[in-house]
Amino acid sequence: MNRFLLIGLLMLKGICTTVAAPLLSVVTGTVQDASTGEAVIGAAVILQNTTYGAVADADGRFVINNVKPGTYTICLLYTSDAA
Protein backbone atom coordinates (compact mmCIF):
# COMPACT_ATOMS: atom_id res chain seq x y z
CA MET A 1 0.00 0.00 0.00
CA ASN A 2 2.75 2.47 0.93
CA ARG A 3 4.57 1.64 -2.30
CA PHE A 4 1.55 2.55 -4.44
CA LEU A 5 0.98 5.74 -2.45
CA LEU A 6 4.61 6.80 -2.98
CA ILE A 7 4.41 6.12 -6.72
CA GLY A 8 1.13 8.06 -6.92
CA LEU A 9 2.63 11.03 -5.08
CA LEU A 10 5.70 11.04 -7.32
CA MET A 11 3.50 10.95 -10.42
CA LEU A 12 1.37 13.80 -9.05
CA LYS A 13 4.50 15.84 -8.31
CA GLY A 14 5.65 15.37 -11.91
CA ILE A 15 2.29 16.52 -13.25
CA CYS A 16 2.23 19.60 -11.01
CA THR A 17 5.79 20.51 -11.99
CA THR A 18 4.95 20.22 -15.68
CA VAL A 19 1.79 22.32 -15.38
CA ALA A 20 3.52 25.00 -13.31
CA ALA A 21 6.49 25.34 -15.70
CA PRO A 22 6.49 28.76 -17.38
CA LEU A 23 5.64 28.89 -21.06
CA LEU A 24 8.36 30.51 -23.13
CA SER A 25 7.98 32.08 -26.55
CA VAL A 26 10.10 32.77 -29.60
CA VAL A 27 10.36 36.19 -31.27
CA THR A 28 11.30 36.04 -34.95
CA GLY A 29 11.50 38.61 -37.71
CA THR A 30 13.42 40.18 -40.54
CA VAL A 31 15.35 43.46 -40.46
CA GLN A 32 15.14 45.35 -43.76
CA ASP A 33 16.20 48.78 -44.94
CA ALA A 34 13.02 50.88 -45.13
CA SER A 35 13.99 52.59 -48.39
CA THR A 36 15.54 49.70 -50.33
CA GLY A 37 14.00 46.61 -48.75
CA GLU A 38 17.46 45.03 -48.50
CA ALA A 39 18.37 42.86 -45.52
CA VAL A 40 20.27 44.60 -42.74
CA ILE A 41 23.01 42.06 -42.03
CA GLY A 42 24.43 42.08 -38.52
CA ALA A 43 21.78 44.32 -36.95
CA ALA A 44 21.44 43.70 -33.21
CA VAL A 45 17.83 43.11 -32.19
CA ILE A 46 17.23 43.58 -28.47
CA LEU A 47 14.13 43.48 -26.28
CA GLN A 48 14.46 46.72 -24.32
CA ASN A 49 15.31 46.44 -20.60
CA THR A 50 16.01 42.69 -20.86
CA THR A 51 18.92 40.41 -21.66
CA TYR A 52 17.07 38.95 -24.67
CA GLY A 53 18.60 39.62 -28.06
CA ALA A 54 19.91 38.28 -31.35
CA VAL A 55 21.87 39.35 -34.42
CA ALA A 56 20.32 39.42 -37.90
CA ASP A 57 21.81 36.85 -40.29
CA ALA A 58 22.78 37.27 -43.97
CA ASP A 59 19.09 37.41 -44.93
CA GLY A 60 18.23 39.88 -42.16
CA ARG A 61 16.42 37.21 -40.14
CA PHE A 62 16.67 36.93 -36.38
CA VAL A 63 15.38 34.54 -33.71
CA ILE A 64 15.16 35.28 -29.99
CA ASN A 65 14.42 32.10 -28.03
CA ASN A 66 13.11 31.47 -24.51
CA VAL A 67 11.29 34.79 -24.10
CA LYS A 68 9.01 35.06 -21.09
CA PRO A 69 5.44 36.12 -21.95
CA GLY A 70 4.90 39.87 -21.80
CA THR A 71 4.96 43.10 -23.78
CA TYR A 72 8.32 44.31 -25.05
CA THR A 73 9.79 47.16 -27.04
CA ILE A 74 12.12 45.94 -29.79
CA CYS A 75 15.29 47.99 -30.28
CA LEU A 76 17.56 47.76 -33.32
CA LEU A 77 21.23 48.67 -33.22
CA TYR A 78 23.24 48.92 -36.42
CA THR A 79 26.42 50.72 -37.34
CA SER A 80 27.30 51.32 -40.97
CA ASP A 81 30.35 52.94 -42.50
CA ALA A 82 28.35 53.98 -45.59
CA ALA A 83 28.25 57.71 -46.15
C-alpha positions, 0 to 999 in steps of 0.5 A, a space after each residue: 500500500 505504501 509503495 503505491 501511495 509513494 508512486 502516486 505522489 511522485 506521479 502527481 509531483 511530476 504533473 504539477 511541476 509540468 503544469 507550473 512550468 512557465 511557457 516561453 515564446 520565440 520572437 522572430 523577424 526580418 530586419 530590412 532597410 526601409 527605403 531599399 528593402 534590403 536585408 540589414 546584415 548584422 543588426 542587433 535586435 534587443 528586447 528593451 530592458 532585458 537580456 534577450 537579443 539576437 543578431 540578424 543573419 545574412 538574410 536579415 532574419 533573427 530569432 530570440 528564443 526562450 522569451 518570457 510572456 509579456 509586452 516588449 519594445 524591440 530595439 535595433 542597433 546597427 552601425 554602418 560605414 556607408 556615407 
